[in-house]
Amino acid sequence: MNELKYLTGYPEPLLAQVRTLIAGNRVNDVLRKRYPEPNTVRTDAALRDYTRSLKSEHMKSAVTPAKVVFDNRLQVMRHALGTHTQISRLQGVKLVAKREIRIESVFIDAPAAFLKMIVVHELAHLKECDHSKAFYQLCRHMEPDYAQLEFDLRLYLTQLELNTPAEQPLAR
């Protein structure tokens, strides 16, 4: 098993620092210190309101998702942190498209900054389909620390995978 599968593509000196943190069992301490604010978005309704608030603040002209929910069927360990889908249906003679955002339910217990990063990522897909330069510019527009949050989220996921269920990271 590749212990750093969420961090592939990062430079080796950075990965060496991560391995040192893991070996010293200090990943949780580093993440807790950097992200002390717990997530208060705990229900689908709160997630919908939170997502719509971010969307209206940063993406006024984008389509509003019809559905935003936490989904425990997504598999975070298979790189599905959230999904965005467009469902097209024929209603009479009109083709109606509805957008949905689903966020892996593991983020209910994650720090607030990580949930924001995932929501920003999925909202950016409303305008940019692929992970292009424009996509990441939009992510950084909504969350200036997006790149650091993405790295730290990957570190968090690495720690989640390495821990047994009884010792989940950042338990509050």
Helices and strands as residue ranges (DSSP letters): G 5-7, H 12-23, H 27-34, H 44-58, E 67-71, G 76-78, E 82-91, E 94-104, G 105-108, H 112-124, H 133-142, H 146-162, G 165-167
